[in-house]
């Protein structure tokens, strides 16, 4: 004999069975994914990795895809390598030189200060003067010429407002120190020395130190370097009675020239010459200085 159930009981039983069935179906769907972490689709992941790798490759190519010495404006010569042992020597002295002699006296261009901390000045002086290499004064380098006082090198370099893509002309190579400081900042330096012995020794020294973006020429700096003109900046490290006209012509519109003007045995002043985009020049006196005289055509006057 089967038991009799009321309609209310049967309804509640039916509802309970239905809820159990729905719960079971939901568990079947959810359980396989429980505890799993969502991973990116393989194709998207590969694409992200490839995109990152491509960016690094392009960045590296930008740094290494440089022309050999004598490159064009779009493909400049390689810069200094800093592999020579001299760059690792006397670093503390260079930092002290910059902090005490140059920064405290108003030179603030970070590129210039970094260059002066990098270039081993002791590699540009005579062996008898090695102990004085980082002192705040010029030193003789032979043939009646000198390596400039560190502060003046920093001051003149800053006055040129040097940029990484600049091509610079230097008149008066001397030991090559000023050229090396500029070469740490700019793309290319062309430097002229009228004394053959100094030109040859500077060329050899700069090559040994890894300055592949510096080109030395033995010639009269009065006439500049017409084949390589125009120049973004021109620096003259010997005193003239006037600004040589060929150098004004070879200065690019918008460019800056810095040079000492005055008598070899009298008053000299450092002057900044600027050329506007219409080719008009103007000058400004900066500070009194003392430089060796400019030799060659400049000695004969205008």
C-alpha positions in Angstrom: 0.0 0.0 0.0 1.5 3.3 -1.1 1.5 6.2 1.2 -0.6 9.2 0.3 1.0 12.6 0.2 -0.6 15.9 0.2 -0.4 18.3 -2.7 1.7 20.8 -0.7 4.3 18.2 0.2 4.6 17.1 -3.5 5.1 20.7 -4.6 7.8 21.3 -2.1 9.6 18.0 -3.1 9.4 19.0 -6.8 10.9 22.4 -6.1 13.7 20.8 -4.0 14.6 18.4 -6.7 14.7 21.1 -9.3 17.1 23.2 -7.2 19.4 20.2 -6.7 19.4 19.6 -10.5 20.2 23.3 -11.3 23.0 23.3 -8.7 24.5 20.1 -10.2 24.5 21.5 -13.7 26.1 24.7 -12.5 28.9 22.7 -10.8 29.6 20.7 -13.9 30.1 24.0 -15.8 32.2 25.8 -13.2 34.4 23.2 -11.7 36.8 22.6 -14.6 37.8 26.3 -14.5 38.1 26.7 -10.7 41.7 27.5 -9.6 42.8 28.3 -13.1 44.5 31.6 -14.0 43.8 33.3 -17.3 46.7 33.3 -19.7 47.1 35.5 -22.8 46.5 33.9 -26.1 49.7 32.5 -27.6 49.4 34.7 -30.7 49.0 37.9 -28.6 51.9 36.9 -26.3 54.2 36.2 -29.2 53.2 39.6 -30.8 54.0 41.4 -27.5 57.4 39.8 -27.2 58.3 40.5 -30.8 57.3 44.1 -30.5 59.5 44.6 -27.4 62.4 42.9 -29.1 62.0 45.0 -32.2 62.2 48.2 -30.2 65.5 47.1 -28.5 67.0 46.1 -31.9 66.1 49.4 -33.5 67.6 51.3 -30.5 70.8 49.4 -30.8 70.9 50.0 -34.5 70.6 53.7 -33.9 73.7 53.6 -31.8 75.8 51.3 -33.9 74.8 52.4 -37.4 77.3 55.2 -37.7 79.5 56.1 -40.7 83.2 55.7 -40.8 85.3 58.9 -40.3 84.4 61.6 -42.8 80.7 60.7 -42.7 77.9 62.9 -43.9 75.6 65.1 -41.8 73.1 62.3 -41.8 75.7 59.6 -41.1 78.3 61.1 -38.8 81.7 59.5 -37.9 81.8 57.4 -34.7 82.6 59.1 -31.5 85.3 58.4 -28.9 85.6 54.8 -27.6 87.1 55.4 -24.1 89.0 52.1 -24.3 92.4 53.6 -23.6 93.8 53.1 -20.1 94.2 56.8 -19.6 90.4 57.2 -19.2 90.5 55.0 -16.1 93.5 56.9 -14.6 93.3 59.9 -12.2 89.5 60.1 -12.4 89.3 61.5 -8.9 91.6 64.4 -9.9 89.4 65.2 -12.9 86.3 65.3 -10.7 88.0 67.6 -8.3 89.3 69.8 -11.1 85.7 70.2 -12.4 84.1 70.8 -9.1 86.7 73.3 -7.7 88.1 75.1 -10.8 85.2 75.1 -13.2 81.8 74.5 -11.8 82.3 76.9 -8.9 83.3 79.6 -11.3 80.1 79.6 -13.2 80.4 76.9 -15.9 77.2 74.9 -15.6 76.6 73.1 -19.0 76.2 69.4 -18.0 77.7 68.2 -21.3 80.8 70.3 -20.9 81.3 69.3 -17.3 80.9 65.6 -18.2 83.4 66.0 -21.0 86.0 67.6 -18.7 85.5 64.8 -16.2 86.0 62.2 -19.0 89.0 63.5 -21.1 92.3 62.5 -19.4 94.1 65.8 -19.5 97.3 64.1 -18.3 97.5 62.4 -21.7 97.9 65.8 -23.4 100.8 67.3 -21.4 104.5 66.7 -21.5 105.9 64.0 -19.2 107.7 66.5 -17.0 104.3 68.2 -16.3 102.3 65.1 -15.4 102.0 66.1 -11.7 100.5 69.5 -12.7 98.1 68.1 -15.4 95.0 69.0 -13.4 96.2 72.3 -11.9 94.4 75.5 -12.7 96.9 77.0 -15.2 98.2 76.5 -18.8 101.2 74.3 -19.4 103.8 74.4 -22.2 103.6 71.7 -24.9 106.6 72.7 -27.0 107.2 74.9 -30.0 106.3 77.9 -27.9 102.6 76.8 -27.5 100.5 75.8 -24.4 97.6 73.7 -23.3 95.0 76.1 -22.0 93.9 76.5 -18.4 91.1 74.0 -17.7 88.7 76.8 -16.7 89.2 78.5 -20.0 88.6 75.3 -21.9 85.3 74.8 -20.0 84.3 78.4 -20.4 84.9 78.5 -24.2 83.2 75.2 -24.7 80.1 76.3 -22.9 80.0 79.6 -24.8 79.8 77.7 -28.1 76.5 76.1 -26.9 77.5 72.7 -28.3 74.9 70.2 -29.5 75.4 66.5 -30.3 74.8 67.0 -34.1 77.3 69.9 -34.4 80.3 70.0 -36.7 83.0 72.1 -35.0 86.1 73.8 -36.4 89.0 74.5 -34.1 91.9 76.8 -35.0 95.0 76.0 -33.0 95.0 72.2 -32.2 98.0 72.4 -29.9 98.0 69.2 -27.9 94.5 68.3 -29.0 92.9 68.7 -25.5 90.3 71.2 -26.5 89.4 69.2 -29.6 88.9 66.1 -27.4 86.6 68.0 -25.0 84.4 69.2 -27.9 84.5 65.7 -29.5 82.9 64.3 -26.3 79.8 66.4 -27.1 79.6 66.9 -30.8 79.4 64.7 -33.9 82.6 65.9 -35.6 85.6 68.2 -34.9 87.9 69.5 -37.6 91.0 71.0 -36.1 93.9 72.9 -37.8 97.4 73.4 -36.4 100.0 75.5 -38.3 103.0 73.9 -36.6 103.6 70.5 -38.2 105.3 68.8 -35.2 102.3 69.7 -33.0 99.8 68.6 -35.7 101.4 65.2 -36.1 101.7 64.6 -32.4 98.1 65.7 -31.7 96.8 63.5 -34.6 98.7 60.5 -33.2 97.6 61.1 -29.6 93.9 61.6 -30.5 93.9 58.4 -32.6 95.5 56.4 -29.8 92.8 57.7 -27.4 90.0 56.6 -29.7 88.8 60.0 -31.0 87.7 58.9 -34.4 85.4 61.9 -34.8 88.4 64.3 -34.7 90.3 65.2 -37.9 93.6 67.1 -37.8 95.0 69.2 -40.6 98.4 70.9 -40.7 97.7 74.2 -42.3 97.2 78.0 -41.7 94.0 78.3 -39.6 93.4 81.8 -41.0 91.9 80.1 -44.1 89.8 77.6 -42.2 88.8 74.3 -43.8 86.7 75.2 -46.8 86.1 71.6 -47.9 84.3 70.8 -44.6 82.4 74.0 -44.2 80.0 75.2 -43.0 80.5 74.7 -39.3 78.0 75.0 -36.5 80.6 76.4 -34.2 84.2 77.7 -34.5 86.7 78.0 -31.7 90.0 79.7 -32.0 92.6 79.1 -29.3 95.1 81.7 -30.3 94.9 85.5 -30.3 94.4 87.4 -33.5 94.1 91.2 -34.1 90.9 90.7 -36.0 88.4 87.9 -37.0 89.7 86.2 -40.2 87.1 86.8 -43.0 87.3 83.2 -44.3 86.2 81.9 -40.9 83.2 84.2 -40.8 82.2 82.8 -44.3 82.6 79.2 -43.1 80.4 79.8 -40.0 76.9 78.5 -40.5 74.0 80.9 -40.2 72.9 80.7 -36.6 76.4 79.6 -35.6 78.7 80.8 -32.9 82.5 81.6 -33.0 84.5 82.2 -29.9 88.1 83.6 -30.1 90.6 85.8 -28.2 91.1 89.2 -29.9 94.0 91.6 -29.2 97.7 92.2 -29.3 100.0 89.2 -28.6 101.8 91.4 -26.0 99.0 93.6 -24.8 95.3 93.5 -23.9 93.3 90.5 -25.1 89.6 89.8 -24.7 87.6 86.7 -25.4 84.9 87.5 -27.9 81.8 85.7 -29.0 80.8 86.3 -32.7 77.3 85.2 -33.8 75.9 85.0 -37.3 72.1 85.3 -37.7 70.1 83.4 -40.3 70.5 86.3 -42.8 74.3 86.1 -42.5 74.7 89.2 -40.4 77.3 89.0 -37.7 77.5 90.6 -34.2 80.0 90.4 -31.4 80.1 90.4 -27.7 83.1 90.7 -25.3 83.2 88.0 -22.6 86.3 88.3 -20.4 90.0 89.3 -20.4 92.3 86.5 -21.4 95.9 85.7 -22.4 96.6 83.5 -25.4 99.6 82.8 -27.6 99.4 84.7 -30.9 97.8 83.3 -34.1 100.6 82.5 -36.6 100.6 82.6 -40.4 98.5 84.9 -42.5 96.9 86.6 -39.5 100.3 88.0 -38.4 100.4 90.2 -41.6 97.2 92.0 -40.7 94.2 92.6 -42.8 
